[in-house]
Amino acid sequence: MVRVEVDTIRGVLSELGFKGKMLRDLRDIIVDEETLYTFYNFIIKNEEEEGIITSLLLVYKFKKYMQARQSFADYHEFVKTYNSAHTSFEKKEVIERLFCSKSSYLTKIMLWLNTDVISHRKLYKLAVEYRSQYSVRESIFLIEALHL
């Protein structure tokens, strides 16, 4: 058997057996070697704690882990950071961090917060709940349809 050298993150993930949507999800999260190293450690840690799990569950858990790691520790940190932002650009960055994603749809949320259509607490709770299950666009639709 001939060993193929893999020099891209996509190549490494493909070599590990990830394909399709799982590969796309991982490529969205793993953008550098440091995050790839974090993913390796996450795999090892999960195998030690839970034994072998399916790759689908592994990707889901890693996605949640990275979102929690990149976002705010709690509601109070979010509010403090949002209130300390002075420009609309800074506020948009705070919202992007809350949703762990960059999207033009997030400007709508700033308007809601500025006009008290939704409270910071409720937005934080819903964002944390929806961000791991839905895209930003879907999350905003659900918040708008179900909670406003």
N, C-alpha and C positions, 0 to 999 in steps of 0.2 A: 504494500500500500504506500502510495506517495503522499507525503505530508505537504499541504499547501500553506504557504506563509500568509497570514492574515494581517493586514495593516490598517484596516478601517474598523470603526466601532460596529458598523453594520455587518461587516464580515465576521467579526468576533461573535456577535449575537447570532448570526446565521449558523456559525460553526457550533454554537451551543444548542442549536435546534429550534430557535424561535423563528416563526414564519407569520406572514399575514398581518392581522391586526395586532397581535402580540408584539411582533417585531416593530411595527409602526409606533405603538405605545411606548416601547422601550427606547426607541430612537428619539422620541420627543423628550424623554426624561434624561437619557444618557447622552450628553453632548461633549463630554471630555473624558480624559483618562481617569481623572479623580473620581468622577461619578461611576465609571465602569468598575473601578476598584471597590467603591462602596457597594456596587451590585454584587460583585464576587463575595465580599464579606457578608452581605445580606443572605446570599444563597447558603453559605457555610453555616451561619448562625441559625437559619431556619431548619437546615438538615439536622443540626445538633439538638434543637429544641423540639421539633415536630416530626422528625424523620423525613422521608421523601414525600413531597407534595407535588401536585400537578403543576405544569408550567403556567397554566392559566391562573391558578390561585397564587402562584409565586409572583407573577407580573402584577396582579391586582394588589397584593400586599405590599410590594415594592413601590407601586404608584402611591398608595396611601401613606407609606412611610416617608417618601420624598416630599409629598405635599405637606405633611405635618412638619417636616424638618425645614422646609422653605417658607412656610407661612408663619403666622403669629402664634406665640405660645398660648395666649388666651385672649378673651374679649377685651380686657383692660389694655393690653399691649396694642391691640388693633386701634381702639379709640384714641389712645394717647398718640400714636403715630399719625393717625388721620387728622386729629385736631392740631398737631404740630406742623402739618404740611400747609404751606402758605399759597402756593400756586396750584392751578387746576392740573398742571402736569404732575406735580408731586402727589396730589390727591389721587390721580389716576394710577400712579405707580403703587400707591398703598392698596388700592382696590385690586390691581393686578396681582399683587403679592397675596392678598386674601384669597383670590380665586386660583392662584398658582398658574396663571395664564395671562397672555397678552392678547387683547381683543378690542376692536373698536366698539363693540357692544357695551363695554364696561362704562363708557361715558354716561350712559343712561342712568346708571346706579348713582353716580355723583349728583345728578339732578334730583333724584329721589331723596338722597340724604340732605341736600341743601334746602329742599322745600318740605322737609319733614314728612314725606310720603311714607317712609319706612324708618324705623329707629335703627341706630347702630347695632344694638343688641340683637334685634331680630335679623338684620342682614347678616351679621356674623354667624348666627346659629344656622341660618339657611344656607349660606355659602359653604360652611364646613360640611353640612349634610349633603348638599348637591354636587360639590366639585369632584368628588370621587366617582360619582355615578353618571354624570351628564357633562356635555360640553358647556362652554360658557353661554353660548346662545340658548341652549335648552334650559340651563339653570335660570337665566334671566326671564325666559318665557314662563317657567314654572312659578318663579317668585311673583311676576306680574299677574299671572292668571289666578294663582291660588292665595296670595297673601297681601295683595294691595286692594 
